[in-house]
Amino acid sequence: MQQTLINYSLYLADNSLILAQRNAEWCGHGPILEQDIALTNISLDLLGQARSFYQYAAQLINTDNPSATPASEDSLAYLRDVYNFRNCLITELPNGDWGQTILRQFFFSSWQFLLYQQMKLSSDQTLAAIAEKSLKEVTYHLRWSSEWVIRLGDGTEESHNKMTKALEELWSFTGEIFEPAPFEKAAVEAGFGIDPVSLKDAWMQKVTEILQEATLTVPAPRWMQTGGKEGKHSEHLGFVLAEMQFLQRAYPNATW
Amino acid sequence: MSNVTDISTRQVWELLEAVTDPEVPVLTILDLGIVRDVKVENGTVTVVITPTYSGCPAMDVISMSIRMQLLSHGYKQVNISQVLSPAWTTDWMSEAGKEKLRAYGIAPPNPTQSVCSMELFADDEAVQCPHCSSWNTRRISEFGSTACKSLFQCNDCHEPFDYFKCH
C-alpha cells in the first residue's frame, strides 16, 4: 500500500516536473512578451504541483526507511535517472514550434483538469488536498490553452497548417495517458488512485469539441506509443535531465 | 497557564502583522489571508500557512521572514507548516489589504462569483482601473508578473495595470 502510494505520487510529480521543465525552455523566447509570461506562469504552477507530490513521496519513503539517507523533494527530482522517471512520453518531447507546445499543453491540461476533479475526492487526504489546490490553477491553464488552439487552428493558413502538423506529431502520444500502468491499477485497488480509463471519454469529448472549433480534424484511431510510465523513455528525457540535473550532479548539495 | 498561552498567541498574531509579501510589499501576510492558524504550546510556536499558488516562490521567503520575526522577539522554537486544503482564495484577503493594493496601483481581487470560468474568449469579470476608477477596462493577459496577477489596460486613461486576480 505504502509503495503504491509512493509510486503513484512520483508518477504525478514526474509528469508535472518534466512538462514544467519543457515549458520553461520558452522563457525569453515566446512569440510575444505576454504569452512568454503566460507559459512560464504555467510552468511555475506545474513545478509547484510537482514539489507537493515529491514532498509527499519523500515523507512516505522516509517513514518506510528511517535508517536510510533521507529522501527529499530535491533528491527525487535531481538524483534519479531516466529509467526511474514515470512521466508520460508526451511531456518529454521537444517543444517543437509554439503551436505544438500549445497543443501539448492543451492535451495535458484537459487530462489534469479531469484527473484533479476526481482526485479532490480521493480517500488519501494529501492527494486530495494537492488536487483541490491545483485544480484552481489548471482551470486557467485549460482555458488559456483551449483559446490558443482555436486561435491558431482557425487562424491563418500558415497557423492552421502548423497546428495540423503538430496534431500529427503529438496524437500517437496521447493514448499512454489513459493506459493504466501496474502502479495505477494498484492505486485504484487501494482506493486512493484514479482509474485513467475512466477519464478517457470525457477527455476525448473535450478535445473533439475544441479541435472542431479550431477547424482541425480529430485524427483516426491509431497505434499509440507507450513506455514512459514503466521508465522506458524516448532519447529526449536524457537530455532534459542532463540540463536539469547537471548542477546537483556536478556539485552535490550546492545551494543558492 | 491558559491565560499565558492566550496572551502569547495574540502576541504572535501581532508580530505577524509586520511580515510582508516580498512581491507585493504593501500587503502583510495577514492581509493576504495566508496565515491559517497560530498555536503556542510549551514555548513552541506553530504557524500554519497556505500557499496562494502552488509554485509561488514567495512562500519560502515568507516562511523565513516569519521565523526571523519570531526569533528576534524571543520565540526560540518556531515551526512553520503548510496546508493546502482548504485551498487559499482571494476571499480571505482583508478589506484593508484590498484598499492598500488599490493605493499601490494594483486592482484588488473581485468577489468570488467572478472566479475563472471555462467560458472561452470572454472577459469574465469587470475590473476597475486603480488609477482613474473607470470600469471600462480590458484584459491583456490572464497571466502577469507574478502567479497571482493578470494584466489589464484601462480604455479611458489608457494606463496598463496589474489585477490581483480572483482565485
Chai-1 contact restraints between the chains, C-beta under 6 A:
chainA,res_idxA,chainB,res_idxB,connection_type,confidence,min_distance_angstrom,max_distance_angstrom,comment,restraint_id
A,E34,B,S141,contact,1.0,0.0,6.0,A-B,restraint_1
A,I37,B,F143,contact,1.0,0.0,6.0,A-B,restraint_2
A,A38,B,S141,contact,1.0,0.0,6.0,A-B,restraint_3
A,A38,B,F143,contact,1.0,0.0,6.0,A-B,restraint_4
A,N41,B,F143,contact,1.0,0.0,6.0,A-B,restraint_5
A,N41,B,A147,contact,1.0,0.0,6.0,A-B,restraint_6
A,L44,B,G55,contact,1.0,0.0,6.0,A-B,restraint_7
A,D45,B,S54,contact,1.0,0.0,6.0,A-B,restraint_8
A,D45,B,G55,contact,1.0,0.0,6.0,A-B,restraint_9
A,L47,B,G55,contact,1.0,0.0,6.0,A-B,restraint_10
A,G48,B,S54,contact,1.0,0.0,6.0,A-B,restraint_11
A,G48,B,G55,contact,1.0,0.0,6.0,A-B,restraint_12
A,Q49,B,S54,contact,1.0,0.0,6.0,A-B,restraint_13
A,A129,B,L84,contact,1.0,0.0,6.0,A-B,restraint_14
A,A129,B,S85,contact,1.0,0.0,6.0,A-B,restraint_15
A,I130,B,L84,contact,1.0,0.0,6.0,A-B,restraint_16
A,E132,B,S85,contact,1.0,0.0,6.0,A-B,restraint_17
A,E132,B,A87,contact,1.0,0.0,6.0,A-B,restraint_18
A,K133,B,S54,contact,1.0,0.0,6.0,A-B,restraint_19
A,K133,B,L84,contact,1.0,0.0,6.0,A-B,restraint_20
A,K133,B,A87,contact,1.0,0.0,6.0,A-B,restraint_21
A,S134,B,S54,contact,1.0,0.0,6.0,A-B,restraint_22
A,K136,B,A87,contact,1.0,0.0,6.0,A-B,restraint_23
A,T139,B,C116,contact,1.0,0.0,6.0,A-B,restraint_24
A,Y140,B,C116,contact,1.0,0.0,6.0,A-B,restraint_25
A,Y140,B,E142,contact,1.0,0.0,6.0,A-B,restraint_26
A,R143,B,M118,contact,1.0,0.0,6.0,A-B,restraint_27
A,W144,B,E142,contact,1.0,0.0,6.0,A-B,restraint_28
A,S146,B,L120,contact,1.0,0.0,6.0,A-B,restraint_29
A,E147,B,L120,contact,1.0,0.0,6.0,A-B,restraint_30
A,E147,B,F121,contact,1.0,0.0,6.0,A-B,restraint_31
